[in-house]
Amino acid sequence: MGNSPFGTIIQIGDILVSEEVVTEYFACDYGACKGACCIEGDSGAPLDEREPDALERDYPAFSGYMTPQGRAAVQAKGFFEIDRDGDIVTPLVEHTCECAFCHFGADGGCLCAIETAGRTKPVSCSLYPIRVTRLTGGGLALNFHRWEICKPAFERGEREGIRVYQFLKNPLTIAFGEDFYEALSAAATHLLRG
């Protein structure tokens, strides 16, 4: 761990983690937001360069859960698009901010068609509110992202005493391994004791 003018940075191998990942509270509150993160925003969900191939491979398994407009977006754009920042993202339904891979449940809430079909959804979706950035030297930076539509999740996390890294234990472990999560948890305990 080292101090910086931007707060404490936790380094685990070649991964840098911002202190907000361990100090901020977060626990999704689907009942309050109904999956708004999948239908709002200015571009699709960020994708790792390997993920479009996996989406294409698994498409027959999850496309039946998508809306007709979502399937039309994939037909027109493919399994990814490049946003205005030059990043690879999931395609959006034409003239909306809705991810092409949306599935709407009986309650009208938005779910992920990929996840509904039992497939692996994009890492950026599983790890939210953590955003992963690839660094020039090949390492990764894990930063906390605050979005107003997730206000109920911040409130629920604080109410229930659940920190971002705790809420995301499974996706962090899947993405970076058990050793990484154990090291992050130990660093969090140290940092929070203060």
C-alpha positions as CSV (number, residue, x, y, z in Angstrom):
1,M,0.0,0.0,0.0
2,G,1.2,3.5,-0.7
3,N,-0.2,7.0,-0.1
4,S,-1.0,9.2,-3.0
5,P,-2.7,12.6,-3.4
6,F,-5.7,10.6,-4.6
7,G,-6.0,8.5,-1.5
8,T,-4.5,5.2,-0.6
9,I,-3.7,2.8,-3.4
10,I,-3.6,-0.9,-2.6
11,Q,-1.2,-2.9,-4.8
12,I,-1.7,-6.6,-5.2
13,G,0.7,-8.0,-7.7
14,D,0.2,-5.9,-10.9
15,I,-3.3,-4.8,-9.8
16,L,-3.8,-1.4,-8.2
17,V,-7.0,-0.9,-6.2
18,S,-8.3,2.5,-5.1
19,E,-9.2,2.8,-1.5
20,E,-12.9,3.5,-2.2
21,V,-13.2,-0.1,-3.3
22,V,-12.8,-1.1,0.4
23,T,-14.1,2.0,2.2
24,E,-17.4,2.7,0.3
25,Y,-20.6,0.8,1.0
26,F,-22.6,-0.9,-1.8
27,A,-25.2,-3.6,-2.2
28,C,-27.4,-3.8,-5.3
29,D,-31.0,-3.1,-4.5
30,Y,-32.8,-4.5,-7.6
31,G,-36.2,-3.9,-6.0
32,A,-35.5,-0.2,-6.0
33,C,-33.7,0.3,-9.4
34,K,-35.2,-2.6,-11.5
35,G,-31.9,-2.9,-13.4
36,A,-31.6,0.7,-14.5
37,C,-27.9,0.3,-15.1
38,C,-28.7,-1.8,-18.2
39,I,-30.9,0.7,-19.8
40,E,-29.4,4.1,-18.9
41,G,-26.0,5.7,-19.6
42,D,-24.2,7.1,-22.6
43,S,-22.8,3.8,-24.0
44,G,-22.9,0.1,-23.5
45,A,-21.1,-1.9,-20.9
46,P,-17.3,-2.0,-21.3
47,L,-15.9,-5.2,-22.8
48,D,-12.6,-6.9,-22.6
49,E,-11.1,-7.5,-26.0
50,R,-11.8,-11.3,-25.7
51,E,-15.4,-11.0,-24.6
52,P,-17.1,-10.3,-28.0
53,D,-15.9,-13.8,-29.2
54,A,-17.5,-15.4,-26.1
55,L,-20.7,-13.4,-26.7
56,E,-20.8,-14.6,-30.3
57,R,-20.2,-18.2,-29.2
58,D,-22.9,-18.2,-26.6
59,Y,-25.4,-16.1,-28.6
60,P,-27.6,-19.1,-29.6
61,A,-28.0,-20.0,-25.8
62,F,-29.1,-16.5,-24.7
63,S,-30.6,-14.7,-27.8
64,G,-34.1,-16.2,-27.1
65,Y,-34.2,-14.1,-23.9
66,M,-33.4,-10.9,-25.7
67,T,-36.0,-8.4,-27.0
68,P,-36.6,-8.3,-30.7
69,Q,-35.0,-4.8,-30.7
70,G,-31.9,-6.3,-29.0
71,R,-31.5,-9.0,-31.5
72,A,-31.9,-6.4,-34.3
73,A,-29.1,-4.4,-32.7
74,V,-26.8,-7.4,-32.7
75,Q,-27.8,-8.2,-36.3
76,A,-27.0,-4.6,-37.4
77,K,-23.9,-3.9,-35.2
78,G,-22.5,-7.2,-34.2
79,F,-21.5,-8.2,-30.7
80,F,-19.8,-5.0,-29.8
81,E,-19.4,-1.4,-30.8
82,I,-16.8,1.3,-30.2
83,D,-18.1,4.2,-28.1
84,R,-17.1,7.9,-28.3
85,D,-14.1,7.3,-26.1
86,G,-12.8,4.6,-28.3
87,D,-13.7,1.8,-25.9
88,I,-15.2,-1.6,-26.8
89,V,-18.7,-1.8,-25.4
90,T,-21.9,-3.9,-25.7
91,P,-24.1,-2.7,-28.5
92,L,-27.1,-0.6,-27.7
93,V,-30.7,-0.8,-29.1
94,E,-31.1,1.8,-31.8
95,H,-32.0,5.3,-30.6
96,T,-31.9,4.2,-26.9
97,C,-29.4,3.7,-24.1
98,E,-30.6,0.1,-23.6
99,C,-28.1,-2.7,-23.8
100,A,-28.9,-5.1,-26.6
101,F,-28.5,-8.0,-24.2
102,C,-31.4,-6.9,-22.0
103,H,-34.2,-9.3,-20.9
104,F,-37.3,-7.9,-19.2
105,G,-38.8,-9.9,-16.4
106,A,-42.5,-10.2,-15.5
107,D,-42.1,-7.2,-13.1
108,G,-40.9,-5.1,-16.0
109,G,-37.4,-4.9,-14.5
110,C,-34.4,-5.3,-16.7
111,L,-32.2,-8.4,-16.3
112,C,-29.3,-9.7,-18.3
113,A,-30.3,-12.2,-21.0
114,I,-26.8,-13.7,-20.9
115,E,-27.0,-14.3,-17.2
116,T,-30.7,-15.5,-17.4
117,A,-29.5,-18.2,-19.8
118,G,-26.8,-19.3,-17.3
119,R,-23.9,-17.9,-19.3
120,T,-21.2,-15.6,-18.1
121,K,-22.1,-11.9,-18.5
122,P,-19.4,-9.3,-19.2
123,V,-16.9,-8.8,-16.4
124,S,-17.6,-5.1,-16.2
125,C,-21.3,-5.9,-15.4
126,S,-20.4,-8.5,-12.7
127,L,-17.8,-6.1,-11.1
128,Y,-19.9,-3.0,-11.1
129,P,-19.4,-0.5,-9.3
130,I,-15.7,-1.3,-9.9
131,R,-14.4,-0.3,-13.3
132,V,-11.2,-2.0,-14.5
133,T,-8.7,-0.1,-16.5
134,R,-5.7,-1.7,-18.3
135,L,-2.5,0.3,-17.5
136,T,0.2,0.9,-20.0
137,G,2.7,-1.4,-18.3
138,G,0.2,-4.3,-18.5
139,G,-1.2,-4.0,-15.0
140,L,-4.8,-3.3,-14.1
141,A,-6.4,-0.5,-12.0
142,L,-9.6,-1.2,-10.1
143,N,-11.5,2.0,-9.4
144,F,-14.8,2.8,-7.7
145,H,-17.5,4.3,-10.0
146,R,-20.3,6.3,-8.4
147,W,-23.5,6.6,-10.5
148,E,-26.6,8.4,-9.2
149,I,-29.0,5.6,-10.3
150,C,-27.2,3.3,-7.8
151,K,-28.1,5.6,-4.9
152,P,-30.3,2.9,-3.4
153,A,-27.4,0.4,-3.5
154,F,-25.1,2.8,-1.7
155,E,-27.8,3.4,0.9
156,R,-28.5,-0.4,1.3
157,G,-24.8,-1.1,1.6
158,E,-24.4,1.4,4.3
159,R,-27.5,0.3,6.1
160,E,-26.4,-3.3,6.1
161,G,-22.6,-2.6,6.6
162,I,-21.6,-4.1,3.3
163,R,-18.5,-2.7,1.6
164,V,-18.0,-2.7,-2.2
165,Y,-15.2,-5.4,-2.0
166,Q,-17.4,-7.6,0.2
167,F,-20.5,-7.3,-2.0
168,L,-18.3,-8.3,-5.0
169,K,-16.4,-11.2,-3.3
170,N,-17.6,-13.8,-5.9
171,P,-17.0,-11.8,-9.1
172,L,-13.6,-10.5,-7.8
173,T,-12.6,-14.0,-6.9
174,I,-13.7,-15.3,-10.4
175,A,-11.9,-12.5,-12.2
176,F,-8.7,-12.3,-10.2
177,G,-8.4,-15.5,-8.1
178,E,-8.8,-16.5,-4.4
179,D,-5.3,-15.3,-3.5
180,F,-6.1,-11.8,-4.8
181,Y,-9.3,-11.6,-2.9
182,E,-7.7,-12.8,0.4
183,A,-5.0,-10.2,-0.1
184,L,-7.5,-7.5,-0.8
185,S,-9.6,-8.5,2.3
186,A,-6.5,-8.4,4.5
187,A,-5.5,-5.0,3.1
188,A,-9.1,-3.8,3.7
189,T,-9.0,-4.9,7.3
190,H,-5.8,-3.1,7.8
191,L,-7.0,0.1,6.1
192,L,-10.3,0.2,7.9
193,R,-8.7,-0.2,11.3
194,G,-6.8,2.9,10.3
